[in-house]
């Protein structure tokens, strides 16, 4: 039962009842004196490491050395006996300070991480039982005091070193000693600090050092924290320093973290002078990263500057070597100046060291500068075979890549060893996205560098002559990606409601149809100008003569007739894009107009619509006496037939709702306008059934209701357009103004 006295055998740790004087298990251990007895439900503190163990643990759960037989009993708080397992409330235990033994003598410090470990750290690590002899690479020995149990609890390295096979024995008096050779002492201190308080200095200069030390000493929490710091807490300069160190050390995780961090501030990264000092593999990793959302021209110029600097450094080294050889009389006069520092060949060696001999692109460049894309391609085609031959490639393909270690060609052996990346092709040149550059940028910045052969340059020039809408459909040109980087474009949801149609003169079923609702997803790139046209509601105001028509609803609604005054159709709401040469990227149809409800009545006009990137026109409703209905164009709804030739039919509802039937007359409602989404991805489309405006399922907003049915000559309601930034939820609303509005992407 709980609280019964039992004793643990000093030989085999078996728990014996108090009535047994010799161990029932091994027949060797003898019952200890009363102070050494451990009661059921009463925890005990390890004599070796002071960790507080549950009464049911026979061996210390922390160090694996201390036994319950030698442990100190920890009385429950308040001196009360513990309740049965899983039972009584009120059972508690002390979580710090000193425990009390059965004879009221002072017990050991009770360990309860993390509060106890933090207290020990803050007090300067009293009662430490370990001295670490940390030997720096220079041979300097620094002694660091610690507690074995805390290090072993966090780090498998220390657990094996301190308590595993071959671990140094703890002396009878004084602390144990552990010697660690060739260690970064400051980084080791950070690892030990983490074992106690799970914090570290977070200094930028320590990020890489702590990551390396945490990996060596198996402190996963610090390893993760240092990687996170590389992502979020370093300046651009600090991130580039971390990236360079991680690249040279072959640390995949830290390299990825540093690239992520650098990509969070792409402009600051490429503008930082530290970029020019990066190893080749690090430059490629940054340039290939989709999140490096800086202007592509800035990236290209920075990479060319990096290659130019590396070529200059190589030339300076060659000159120093040549001068040294000449001074010593070696080289047979072969020393001295080695030529230009930054020729096209030298740049190419840095970007693609085993690439082709650079081919002149003068003819293609001249034709391109003159605005003749076909001539540029022709000029390049004549030299394609020579360029391919010089490149050592087949079928005119370039060979701009080489195999290097993770540090490129600058650090020997960096690709060998634990955690290092294997040898792989490095191609900085083709990590650039040259098809995104404008023609003048290619000619001004890329062509003079000479890093492209004639064939590839001509292909890029020809691509630049295509329409923007056609260029966006191309995935790559001459091996260069044409995909925009993440962040250089933003995804928007464009919500559109067409304008509603008007109803006829007399009250009845001849309502005007509501405008349709359309939501599309569109990738908006910097510089793209969206022009928004919000459709007006239809009119029912024809007057003056038998061939008169109602006012046209802007921008493209069909008109209603004069006889008994029928309703006109609502205008479409649509958006055009400068990136698509002013074509409609998407549009919502307007509602059809309702007819008049009487003998010889006229019919409703068609709603405005769009089709295949074009803006249509709604047809006009027929007048009974003189005017026949007209057909809609390019998605616009047809005008209805008047009383003399109609059949009292509702207008069709391709997207905007058709106008209601003539009721007691045979005049027809106008057709609704059609929707389109040529350059955008359709997300949601809703077609109304009558005059009631439809509501966006996500925005809970409605617009474009039709007129009527119980309000004679009631106008339709205007449409609406809302541009929603998908990433942030920001909304920009455009209401009817009778003229287009422009939204320019930043």
N, C-alpha and C positions, 0 to 999 in steps of 0.2 A: 504494500500500500504506500501511498505517497508519504514521504517523510520518514520511512523506515530506514534504520541505519544499515549501511552496507559498506564493505571495504573492498578496495581494489588491490589485487595481488601485485606486488612489486616486480615479480618475475614475468607474469604473463598478462597482467592487467585485467584478469577475469574479476567480475563483480561477485563477491561472496556475501552471504547474509552475516549479520553481526554474530550470530551464534557459532559460526565456524571459526576455529582458531588457525586452521591450515587450509590452504587453497584447495577447493574441490576439483579444480581443473588440473593443476600440475603437481599438487602435493608437496610443493617446495616453499611457496610463499607463506609467510606467517602474518597473522592479523596485526596491524599496527596499533599504536596507542590511540587513544580517543581523539586527540587533536587532528590526527591525519585522516579520520573517517570522513567520508563524503556522504551526505544525505541525498536521497532521491529528491529531485526537484530543485536542488540547490546548486547553482553554477559554480565553476571553479576557475581560478586564474592560473595560467601556465607558469611554472617556475622558471622556464627558459626564456620565454618571450613576453610574458605578462598578458597574453591574449585571454579574453574571457570566453570560456567554453561552456556549452550546455552540460548539465549533469550526466546526460546519456553518452557523451563523448569520452572514450577511454584514452585516446591520444589527442594531443593538441591539434585542432583543425587548421591552425595557422602554420606552425613550424614543423609539425610532425615529429617533434622530439620529446617535448614534455608530456608527462603522463598524469592521469587523474590522481594516482597515488601520491605524487609529489606536489600536486597543485594546492593552492590555497582556496579554502571555501569562501564564497562570497555570500554573506547573509542578505536576505531580501530586505528591501528598503523598509524602514520602520521596525525591523526586527521580527516581522511576522513570517510565519511559514508560508510557502507557496501553496496555491490552490492546486487541485488536480489538473492534469493536462487537459487543455481545451475547455476548462470550466470557469471557475469563479472570477467574476470581475474583481478588481482591486488587487490582483496579483501583479506586482510590478518589480522592476529591478533597477539598480543604480546604473546610470549610463556614463559615469565619469567619477573622478576623484578617487578616494581610497575606500576599499572594502573593509569589512570587519571579519576577523576569524572568530572561531568559537570561543577563544579565550580573550577576546577583546583586544588582541594585539593588532598593531597597524599592519594591514595587508599590502599587497603590491598595487601598483597603478593598474586600474581596470581599463583595458583597451576596448573602445567602442568607436570604430571608424564611422564617419570621418571626424567627429567632434574631438575625439581623443588625439588623433593624429595631427589635427590642426593645432590643438593646444600645445602638443609637443614641439611642433615646428615653430610656433610663435614664441615659445620659451627657450629656443635655442637647442632643441634636441637633448634634454636631460636624460639621464639613465640609459644612454645609448650603449648598445652591446656590440657595435661593429665599427671598425676603422677601415675605410677604403683608402688604399695607397694608389692614387691616380697619377700615372706617369705620362707627362705630356710628350709630344713627338720630339721635343728638344731634350728630353731626359729629366726635366724637373719633376720632383715628387711633391704632390700635395695631398695632405691627409684630410679626409672628409668623414665626419662621424655620422652614424645613422643607426636605425634599429633594423635588425635582420628581418623581423616579422613583417614590417610594413613594406620593405622592398620586395620580399618574396610574395606577398599578397597581390602585388600589382604586376610584377615582372617575372616571367618564366625564366629569363636569363639569371636573375638573382636567386630565384628559387633553386635552380639547378646548381648555381655556383656556391650557395650557402648551405643548402641542405641535401643536395644530390650526392650521387656517388663521386668520391674523390674530393668532396668539399673539405676545407680546412676545419680541423676540430677546434671547438671553442675552448680556450685555456681555462684552467681552474679559477684563475683570477684574471680580471681585466677583460677587455673586449676582444672579440675575434678580429682577425685582420684578413683583408682581401686585396690583392694587388692586381691592378688593371693596367696593362701596358698600352702605349701609343693612343692616348685618349684626349679628346677635347675636354679639358677640365671644366670650363664654364658650362658647356652643354651637358656634361654629366651631372653637374649641380642642378641644372634645370630638370633633368630626369628624376633625380632624387626628390626635388621639390614637388614634382607632380605626384610622386608616390604618396606624399603626405597630404597635400592640400588640393591637388588637381587643378593647379594654376601654374602659369609660367610668366616670364617677363614680357612676352609678346613684342620684344624689340625687333625691328626689321633686320638688324644685323645677325639676329640669332635664329631666324626662321629656318634657314637651310641647315645650320649647325644642329639645331634641336631636332629637326626631322631625321638627320643622319644618325644622331645619337640615340633617338627614340627607336629607330629601326634596329640599331646594333644591340641595344639593351632590352629590346622587346617591351616597350612601354606604349601600347597601342593608343591609349588616350592622347598622349602628347604627340604621337605621330599624326593622328587625325587632326588635332588642334593646330599643329604647325602647317598642315596642308590647307586648312580653312583660312589661316592667317594669310597664306600666300594668295588666296582667292580674294580676300576682302579687306585686309587691314594694312596692306602695304601701299606705298606710293608707286606710281609708274616706274620710278627708278629702282625702288626696292623689289618690285616684281620682276624687272628685267635682270637684276642681280641674282634673284632666286632662280630664275629660269636658266641663266647661264651656268650657275653652279649645279643645278639639277641635271642639265644636259651633259656637262662634263663628267658628272658622277654616275650617269646612267640610271637615275632614279625616275622611273616612269610616273609614279604617283605625284611626286612634287613637280615634275615637269608639266603634267596635265593641269595641276592646280595653278601653277604660275601662268600658264597660257590662259586659263579661265579668268584669272584675276586681271591679266593684261587686257583681255578682250572686253572687260567691263568698262574700260576707259580707252577705247581704241585710238582716239585722237591724241590723248596724252602719251600713249605708248609709242606711237610712230614719231612723235615730235621729240621724244626724250633722247638725248645724246647716247644713252646707254644702248639704244637699239643698234648703233653702229659697231658696238663691241661684241655683239652676240656671236656664238658659234653658228655654223651653217645650219645644223639641224634645228636649232632654236628659231632661226629666222624662218625656215620652211614651216615649222609648226605654227608659228604666228600667222604667216601669210595664208596658209591653208585653212585656218580656223574660220568657220562661217560667221562667228560672232565678232570678228574684227570689222566692225561696221563703220569704218572710216571711209572717206572718199577714195575711190579706187585710184585716182590719179595721185593722190598723196601717198598711198601705199607704194605705187610703182616708183615714184620719185625717191622715196626713202630706201627702197630695196636697191635701186641703181646707185644711190649714194653709198650704201653699205658695201656693194660690190666694188665700187670705185675706191673706197677706203682700203678694203682688203687687198686690192690689186696694187695700190700705192705702197702698202706695208710690205708686200712681197717684193716689189721693185726696190724698196729701200734696203731690205735684207740682202737682196742680190748684189746691190752696189757695195754694201759693207763687205760681203764675202769677196767680191772681186777686188776691192781695194786692199783687203787683207792679203789676198793671194799675190797681188802685184807688189806689195811692200815686202813680202817674203821672197820675191823672185820667182814664184811659182806661176804656172798657167801659160808660160810662153807668150806673154803679151796678150792673152785673152781676157785680161781684166778690163776695168774701166766702166764707162757708162753702158748700161744694158738696154737703153731704148726708152720709149715713152712709158709712163707709169700706168696709164689708164686707157690703153687701146681697147678696141672692141674685143680683141682676142682675150685680153686680160680680164675684162668684165665677164666674158662668157665662161672663163675658167672658174670664176667664183660662183657664178649662178649654175653652171652645168659643166663641171671640169672636164668631162670627156666628150663634150659636144662638138658640133661641126666647126670647121673653119668658117669664119663669118663671110657671107657672100654680100657683095655690094647690092643695094636695093635702090640705086639712084634712079633708074628708069621708072620703076614702079612708083617711087616717091614723087618724081616729077609729074607723072601722069595723074597721080592722086591729088597733088597740089593744084593741078590745072582743072580739077573737077571731073576727070574722065575715069570713072571706075572701071569700065571695060578695058581701056588702054592699060590701066595699071595691072589688071589681071593678066592681060596678054603679055605685057613686058615681063612679068614675073614668071609666067609659064614657060617662056623661052629659056629661062635660066634654072628651071626647077630641077632638071636632071643634074646639072653641075652642082647645085646646092646639095642634092641628095648624095651625090658621089663624095663630095667633101665631107659630108656628115657621116659617111660610112654606113648609110642606111639603105634599105631597099624600097623600091616603089615610091620614091620621093618623100619618104617619111624622115623626120628629123630624129636625132638620137641625143636629146638634151637631158641626159641623166647620168649619174655615176653611183657607185656603191661606196658607202662610207660608214664609219661607226656613228654612234649617236652624236658625237661632237664634230661631225664632218671630217675634214682633213686636218683640223688644228690640234687635236689631242689624241695621241697614239694610245691605243689600248683602252680607250674609254668604253668601247663596246664589249669588253670582256669582263667577267666578274659577276658577282651576285647582283641580280636586279637590273643588269645592263640590257639595253635594247640590242637585238641582233643586228648585224650588218644589213642595210637596206638601201634601196635606191633613194637618192636625194635629188630633187629637181625643184629648185627655188623658182626658176624662170616660169615653169608651167603652173606654179601655184598662183601666179598673178592672173587676174581676170581681165586680160587686155581687151576682149570684145566689148567690155562696158565703157571703154574710153571713146571719146569723140574723135572724129577724123583729124581735126586740127591738133588734138593732144597726141595722137599716134605719130603725126608728122613732126611735131615740135620736140617731143620728149623721147619717144621710143626709137624712132628711126635713127637719130644721130648717135645713139648708144651703140648701134651695130650688133645688138644681141640677137636679132632675128634674121633668118635667111630670107631671100627674096620671095620664096613661095609662101611662107607663113605671113610675111608682111602684106603681100598682095591679098591674101585671103581675108585678113583683118580689114584692109581698106575696102574690099568689095562688100564685106558685111556692114561696114559703116554707112554704105549708100542705100541700104534697104530701109523701108519704112519702119518707124519705131514698133508698130504692131507686129511686123514680120520678124524684126530682130528679137523680140521677146520670146518668140516661139522656138528659137534656135538654142540648143543646150550647150554646144561648144563650137569653137572655131579654131582650126589648126592645133587642136590639142589644148586650147585654153578654155576654161569654163566661162560660160555666159550667164551663169546663175548669180543673181544679186545676193549679197551677204545679208544675213539676218540683221535686222535693225536698220538697214538702208531703205527698207520698205516697211510699211505698216498695213496690217489687214484692217479693213473697215467693213462694216455691215451697212449697206444703204437701204433704208426703208422708204418705200414710196407708195403713196395713195393717189390714184387718178381723181380728177374733179368729177363731181356728180352731175347727172343730167337734170334738166328742168322738167316740170310737169306742165300739161296743157291748161287751157283756160278753165274748163268746168271741173268741179270736184268729182272724183270717181276713181276707177281703178287705173287711170292712165298716169301713174307715177313716173318720175324720172329715175333711171337706174343709178345706183351708187357706183363710185369708181372702185376699181380693183386694188388689192394690196399686194405688193411684191417686195421681198427682201432678198438681197444678193450679197455675196461676199466678194470683195475686190481688193487686190494688192495695189496699194497706192505707193508709188515711188517718188522720191524727191523731184520737184519740178513739174510733176504732172498737174495740169490744170483741169479741174472738173467744173463743168458748166451745168448748173442745175436749173431746170425749167419746171416750175410747179403749175399744174393745170388749174384753170379757173373753173368755177361751176357754170353749168349751162344757163341760158337766158330764155325767157318766153315773153318777148316784147315786140314782135313784128307788128308793123302798122303802116298805113298809108295806101297800099294797093294790093291787088290780088297776087302779084308776084313778089311781094316783099318777104324778107326773111328776118328771123331774129338776129340779135347781135351774136357774133362768133365768140365762143369761149376761148380765151387764150390758152395754149398756143395753136391748137389744131382741132377744136371741137366742131362738129357739124351743126348747121343752123336748123331751127324749127320753121314751119310754114306759117303763112299769114291767116288762112281761113280758120276762124275761131281760135287762132293763136295757139300753136303747139310748141312744145319745149325743145330747145336745142341740146345737143350732147355736151358732156363735160370734156375739158381738155386733158390730154395725157400728161403725166408727170414723168420726166425722164432726165437722164444725166449723160452728157457727152464728155469725152476725154481728149486732151491734146496729145497724149501718147498714142492715141488711135486715130489721129488725123481728124478729130471732131466727130467721129462716129458715135452713135448711141451705144453706151456700154450696157444699159438696161433701162427699161421703162415700164410703168404701170398704165393700163388702159383706163380711159374715162368712161363714165356711164352714158347710156343712150337716153335721148329725150323722150318724154311721154307725149302722145297725141292729144289733140282737143277732143272733147267728148260731145259731138253733135253732128247733125247731118251736114254733109259737105265740109267736114272738118279736114284740116291738114294733118300731116304726120310728123313724128318726132325725128330730130336729127341724130346722126351717129356720133358715138364717142370717139375722141382722138386716140390714136394708137401708134405703135412703133413696130418695125420688123427688120431683122437682119442688119442692125446698125443704122437704119434709115428712119426718118420721121414721116409718118403718114398723115393723112387728113381725113376727118370724119365726113361722111356724105350728108347732104342736106335732105330734110324731109320734103315729101311732095306736097304741093298745093293742089287743091281740088280743081281749081279753074284753069290754071295756066302752067304751073311748074311741075315737072316730073321729078321723082326722087333721084338723087345721084349716089353713085357707089363710092365707098371709102377706098383709100389707097394706102398701101404699105402698113397694114395693121389697123387703119381707121375703120370704124363701123359704118355700115351702109345706112343711108337715110330710109325711113319707113314710107310705105305707100299710103296715099290719102284714102278718104272714104270711098271714092268711086272705084278704086282698083284694089283696095286692101282687103284683109280678111280678119280684122280685129285681132291681130297676132302680137304677142310680145316680141320685142327685139331679141336677137341672139345675144348670148353672154359669153364671149370668148375669154374675157377677163373682167372688164367693166360690165355691170349688169345692163341688160337691154331694158329699154323703156317699156312701161306697161301697155296693155291692149287698149283699144279705143272705147271699150264699154258699149254704149248704145250705138256707136258709129262703127264703121268697118276700117277705120284708119289704124295703121300699125305704129308700134313703138320703134324708135331707132335702135340699131344694134350697138352694143357696147364695143369699146376699142380693145385691141389685143395687146398683150404684154410681150416683152422680149428681153433676152439676157445674153447678147452675143459675146461680150468680153468679161462677163462676171459669172460666178458660180451661184446658181439659184439656191436659196436657203428655204424660202417659204413663199407660197403664192396662195391667195385666198380670193375666190370669186364670189361676190355678193349675189343674192337672189332677188333682191328688190331694192327699195330706196334706203334701207338701213345700212349705215356705214359699218365696215368690218374693222375689228380691233386686232392690233398686232399681238400675237400670243406672248411675246417677250416684253414689249414696251408698255402694254396695256393702254395704248393710244389708238384713237380712231379718227378718220377724216374722210372727206369726199362723199358725204351722204347725198342722196338724190332728193329732188323736190317732190312735195305732195305726200300722200295722195289726196288729202282733204283740204289742201290750200291751193286754190286756183292760181296758175301762173307762178308757182313758187320756184325760185331759182335753186339750182343745185349748189352744194357747198364746195368750196375750193379744196384742192388736194393738199398734199403735204409731203415733204422730204426730210428725213432725219439721217444724218451720217453718224454712225456710232463707231468709235475707235474700239476695236475688239479687245485690245490688251488692257485698256484702262477703264472702259465703260463710258468715257466722255462722249457727249452727244452734241452735235451741232444741228440746229433746226433751221429749216428754210421754209417759209410760208409764201403764199401767193403774193407776188408783187407786180405782175403784169410784164415782167422783163426778166432776163436770165441773171443769175448770180454766179460768181466764180469762187471756187474754193481751191486754193493752191497748197499742195503738199509741201511741207518744209523738209 
